């Protein structure tokens, strides 16, 4: 009926329950449900480019953070503050 992913199974479950309720009331109508939650027209190249841009940003950010901690502790050392 559906794949094992919950995002796909819930619409199918609602469809089955709705059609069962319609049959209880002797209706000949049926409810049809379809789901395409992640329909995407982007090419894989765009995803790869986005991934590498994010990765390079995070690497630059990670390279800049440790000196901030070192500067903070050096200033504490200069003023001889204690935690």
GROMACS elastic network, one bead per residue, 0.5 to 0.9 nm:
[ bonds ]
;  ai    aj funct       b0    kb
    1     9     6  0.82581   500
    1    12     6  0.74097   500
    2     5     6  0.81092   500
    2     8     6  0.64892   500
    2     9     6  0.56756   500
    2    12     6  0.69176   500
    3     6     6  0.81240   500
    3     8     6  0.64533   500
    3     9     6  0.66318   500
    4     7     6  0.87629   500
    4     8     6  0.75171   500
    4     9     6  0.68116   500
    5     8     6  0.55931   500
    5     9     6  0.62787   500
    5    10     6  0.88884   500
    6    10     6  0.60095   500
    7    10     6  0.59893   500
    7    11     6  0.76575   500
    7    35     6  0.86996   500
    7    37     6  0.77751   500
    8    11     6  0.62740   500
    8    12     6  0.69999   500
    8    34     6  0.89452   500
    8    35     6  0.68015   500
    8    36     6  0.83453   500
    8    37     6  0.81400   500
    9    12     6  0.51756   500
    9    13     6  0.60577   500
    9    14     6  0.86758   500
   10    13     6  0.50285   500
   10    14     6  0.62178   500
   10    15     6  0.85456   500
   11    14     6  0.51143   500
   11    15     6  0.61229   500
   11    16     6  0.86904   500
   11    33     6  0.65631   500
   11    34     6  0.72727   500
   11    35     6  0.70836   500
   12    16     6  0.61782   500
   12    17     6  0.86148   500
   12    33     6  0.68651   500
   12    34     6  0.78461   500
   12    35     6  0.87149   500
   13    16     6  0.51481   500
   13    17     6  0.61756   500
   13    18     6  0.84798   500
   14    17     6  0.51729   500
   14    18     6  0.59395   500
   14    19     6  0.84875   500
   14    33     6  0.84291   500
   15    18     6  0.51381   500
   15    19     6  0.60924   500
   15    20     6  0.84784   500
   15    31     6  0.65305   500
   15    32     6  0.67265   500
   15    33     6  0.61112   500
   16    19     6  0.52835   500
   16    20     6  0.61056   500
   16    21     6  0.86881   500
   16    31     6  0.87545   500
   17    20     6  0.50397   500
   17    21     6  0.62284   500
   17    22     6  0.86461   500
   18    21     6  0.51506   500
   18    22     6  0.62254   500
   18    23     6  0.87156   500
   18    30     6  0.84148   500
   18    31     6  0.70793   500
   19    23     6  0.61991   500
   19    24     6  0.86685   500
   19    29     6  0.83383   500
   19    30     6  0.59756   500
   19    31     6  0.62511   500
   19    32     6  0.88082   500
   20    23     6  0.51436   500
   20    24     6  0.63698   500
   21    24     6  0.50697   500
   21    25     6  0.67090   500
   21    26     6  0.89811   500
   21    27     6  0.89605   500
   22    25     6  0.53499   500
   22    26     6  0.65680   500
   22    27     6  0.54184   500
   22    28     6  0.77713   500
   22    29     6  0.73631   500
   22    30     6  0.74057   500
   22    31     6  0.87806   500
   23    27     6  0.54967   500
   23    28     6  0.72922   500
   23    29     6  0.84928   500
   23    30     6  0.87048   500
   24    27     6  0.75441   500
   27    30     6  0.80495   500
   35    38     6  0.89257   500
   36    39     6  0.56074   500
   40    43     6  0.85020   500
   42    45     6  0.82445   500
   42    46     6  0.66517   500
   42    47     6  0.75859   500
   43    46     6  0.55952   500
   43    47     6  0.69398   500
   44    47     6  0.50790   500
   44    48     6  0.62000   500
   44    49     6  0.86315   500
   45    48     6  0.50424   500
   45    49     6  0.61300   500
   45    50     6  0.85722   500
   46    49     6  0.50787   500
   46    50     6  0.61297   500
   46    51     6  0.85374   500
   47    50     6  0.50939   500
   47    51     6  0.60923   500
   47    52     6  0.86898   500
   48    51     6  0.50309   500
   48    52     6  0.62402   500
   48    53     6  0.86091   500
   49    52     6  0.52509   500
   49    53     6  0.61639   500
   49    54     6  0.86511   500
   50    53     6  0.51422   500
   50    54     6  0.62142   500
   50    55     6  0.85230   500
   51    54     6  0.52363   500
   51    55     6  0.60514   500
   51    56     6  0.86171   500
   52    56     6  0.59948   500
   52    57     6  0.84379   500
   53    56     6  0.52605   500
   53    57     6  0.61901   500
   53    58     6  0.86826   500
   54    57     6  0.50753   500
   54    58     6  0.61726   500
   54    59     6  0.86078   500
   55    58     6  0.51682   500
   55    59     6  0.61747   500
   55    60     6  0.86838   500
   56    59     6  0.50578   500
   56    60     6  0.62103   500
   56    61     6  0.85314   500
   57    60     6  0.52247   500
   57    61     6  0.61327   500
   57    62     6  0.85675   500
   58    62     6  0.59459   500
   58    63     6  0.84738   500
   59    62     6  0.50051   500
   59    63     6  0.61089   500
   59    64     6  0.86485   500
   60    63     6  0.50935   500
   60    64     6  0.63113   500
   60    65     6  0.89081   500
   61    64     6  0.51811   500
   61    65     6  0.63752   500
   62    65     6  0.54962   500
   62    66     6  0.74626   500
   63    66     6  0.67477   500
   63    67     6  0.81031   500
   64    67     6  0.61682   500
   64    68     6  0.71882   500
   65    68     6  0.54062   500
   65    69     6  0.69841   500
   66    69     6  0.53143   500
   66    70     6  0.64593   500
   66    71     6  0.88288   500
   67    71     6  0.60836   500
   67    72     6  0.85224   500
   68    71     6  0.51778   500
   68    72     6  0.62293   500
   68    73     6  0.87805   500
   69    72     6  0.51155   500
   69    73     6  0.63414   500
   69    74     6  0.86694   500
   70    73     6  0.52573   500
   70    74     6  0.61506   500
   70    75     6  0.86880   500
   71    74     6  0.50688   500
   71    75     6  0.62229   500
   71    76     6  0.86525   500
   72    75     6  0.53066   500
   72    76     6  0.63980   500
   72    77     6  0.87528   500
   73    77     6  0.61715   500
   73    78     6  0.87076   500
   74    78     6  0.62082   500
   74    79     6  0.87948   500
   75    78     6  0.50373   500
   75    79     6  0.63770   500
   75    80     6  0.83257   500
   75    81     6  0.87228   500
   76    79     6  0.54165   500
   76    80     6  0.58118   500
   76    81     6  0.52875   500
   76    82     6  0.75633   500
   77    81     6  0.65155   500
   77    82     6  0.85327   500
   78    81     6  0.79229   500
